[in-house]
Each structure stands twice: as structure tokens, then as C-alpha cells.
Amino acid sequence: MSVYCIKIQGFYGDNVIWINKLLPSSANKYCILAEELGHYHTSTGDILDQKNIINRKQEARARSRAYERIMPLSKIIEAHEEHIRNKFEFAEYMGVTEEFLEFALKRYKEKYGVTVNYNEKYTICFEPLGVIKWFDKFFKSINGT
């Protein structure tokens, strides 16, 4: 197997998504498929030239869509409730690669900051990764979060 064969992991064009069958795992293929579906929904034209700022923005938009579809905030809460203890277990639980998980968490941190309140019951911390479950709305408001 050549390095070139793995270099192109996925591609979207003419309403067709191609996934490299030589990718090492189902998790890799799942992550690439999610990104290519992001391109299907958000990208227009040829964006292969990533030196072009417009193309880079389309790439970022497609990836953000993939992160939000595969790993919505509710899944972070769900993993917490399932007692997932670390990022490796979290990636396994979600069926994604650790790299995809890291990029998704980085994107969420860029979007929301270090923490985000979710559903008035939880605060998700992106650095360090964790979830706080509030047992009382009053207690939460006293602490200013």
C-alpha cells in the first residue's frame, strides 16, 4: 500500500462522495464521511486550492458541520452519564478517531469558550474536558454560571 493511496481520504464532487477503502478503520471512514457530507451541504465549486481564503472557510464550515452532527453537545452529556472516563474511551464510545474528537473539542472551544451551559442542567467544560451536572437551579445561579 502506497502513502499516496491513504493521502486522499475522501472526496465530494458531482453529488458523489468517495471514501478511500484503504483507510485503517470504520471510525476513520465514519469521520471522513461526515466531513464529506458537510461539503455536500455547505460547499460550492472546487475548493481544492486551500491557499484561497474562501476555500479554507468552506473547508472549516464543512468540518464544523461534521463535528456538530456526529458529536452534538448532547452526546458529551450522554458520555458523561455513561461514566466515560477519558478521551480514548470517549472516542471509542462515539465511534470516531481520537484526532476527530480533539478537533471537534477544539472547534467547540472556539465557538463557545472554555465552558458552555447546556439545557439548564449541565455545564460542559472543554478544558479540561468534563461535565458538571447541576442539582439545583438556585445553586447554579448563586455561583454565577
Sequence and secondary structure as in RCSB ss.txt:
>XXXX:A:sequence
MSVYCIKIQGFYGDNVIWINKLLPSSANKYCILAEELGHYHTSTGDILDQKNIINRKQEARARSRAYERIMPLSK
IIEAHEEHIRNKFEFAEYMGVTEEFLEFALKRYKEKYGVTVNYNEKYTICFEPLGVIKWFDKFFKSINGT
>XXXX:A:secstr
  HHHHH  EEEETTEEEE TTSS HHHHHHHHHHHHHHHHH  S    TTSHHHHHHHHHHHHHHHHHHS HHH
HHHHHHTT  SHHHHHHHHT  HHHHHHHHHHHHHHH SEEEETTTEEEEETTEEEEE S HHHHHHTT 
